[in-house]
């Protein structure tokens, strides 16, 4: 039986839901497609947001030969076979799903064909291509970032699903959609899988299969939660569990539970997860969730990433376990992460404010005459002061004077930082 997600897969840009920043009227990718002249490209974004579908639509719209490979099950041999076939075709498109799982040799095998124009490459990845795609290949591709679906996109999908079932003689009454939204998490495939499970359950609970009768199915939060819990293994068979497990791993470390962290780490290792993927997540975690509460966490996480790069499986699993336990047991603080978020919010609110004259660079006489650098206090000139190399002056632009972005956490180390800032700045930043 064809899955609902496949049945409802859009065939044209006008049917495609979401990603309007790329394929809406006048948007960059739509303009390229309509011109008929597309570059090799990489779609980067979370699962279930239409990366494969968009590649297929591009092929259909341009009437190009379309070849597809999965990086999980394909190697250099399969890539060369497609390239050889494409030499006999005009404008062939090669779509590679999960291209981040290709190793360097596999990615190298694509270079010549992409450079010569034998194929137009469209790669799809859930990982940052700057880390996962070799620079030579990345430089030959445009990278487009696809966003997870918002509530409006998801409700459009729900409405299209209701219309489809109506055409099959089944009336679907969606009375509540909060559980659908929560379970899908912006993933269209998860959303459609969930609806399909609930509808099939409702139909079979009346009489037989969906093809045998006209019937009504009500979807509410209780029915969705009940059916999904009963069918969790089926629901995750497409690979979404990969993202749930890494989420559980991160949340266990954030919650300071080394037992949970090691359990989910073991699950990833048993499943053959890329160890560099795990190490990279811990490297991010060390700054995002620990930060200056324990700066050594970042050093250990970086050393772990380096060790994993050099050692590989199976031995590197020991390095991963050591780091995971250390991060889980460490003091936690997201103060530096929130400081950056706060500063970025201020920039969105106020725009690009000019740099104050006294802290501008003044490499030329004209700039000095214009006042660049006037009044700047060189901190080292104040090394003899009680505060040791500190001179009070304003470093933020006009309009943001006195703003506080960084608020140290309550860990012992950060309390020392707070006391130091209070001694230097007094109440200027509310410390």
TAJO-V950340 format. One record per pair of residues at least 24 apart in sequence whose C-alpha atoms are under 7 Angstrom apart, sorted by the first residue. I is the first residue (numbers start at 1). J is the second residue. Records with the same first field share a line. If there is no record, write none. Layout:
I: J  J
This chain:
4: 192  196
5: 189  192  193
9: 53
11: 57
12: 57
13: 57
17: 153
18: 149  153
19: 146  147
33: 58
36: 62
39: 120  141  142
40: 120  121  122  140  141  142
41: 121  122  123  141  142  143
42: 122  123  124  141  142  143  144
43: 123  124  125  143  144  145  146
44: 124  125  126  127  128  144  145  146
45: 125  126  145  146  147
46: 126  148
47: 126  187
48: 187  188  189
49: 148  149  187  188
51: 124
55: 95  122
59: 93
64: 91  92  93
65: 91  92  93
66: 92  93  94
67: 93  94  95
68: 94  95  96
69: 95  96  97
70: 96  97  98
71: 96  97  98  99  101  102
72: 101
75: 106
76: 106  109
83: 113
86: 118  119
87: 118
91: 119  120
92: 119  120
93: 119  120  121
94: 119  120  121  122
95: 121  122  123
96: 122  123  124
97: 123  124  125
98: 124  125
99: 123  124  125
100: 125  127  132  133
104: 134
111: 137
148: 186  187
149: 186  187
150: 186
169: 214
170: 214  215  216
171: 215  216  217
172: 216  217  218
173: 217  218  219
174: 218  219  220
175: 218  219  220
176: 219  220  221
177: 220  221
178: 221
179: 221  224  225
180: 224
193: 235
194: 228
197: 227
198: 223  224  227
253: 327  328
254: 289  328
256: 328  329
257: 328
258: 325  328  329
261: 324
262: 321  324
275: 308
276: 305  308  309
279: 304  305  320
280: 305
288: 334  337
289: 332  333  334
290: 331  332  333  334
291: 333  334  336
292: 414
293: 331  332  333  411  413  414
294: 331
297: 327
331: 411
333: 409
335: 406  407  408  409
336: 406
339: 405  406
342: 405
343: 405
353: 397
354: 397
355: 397
356: 397
387: 424
402: 428  429
403: 429
404: 429
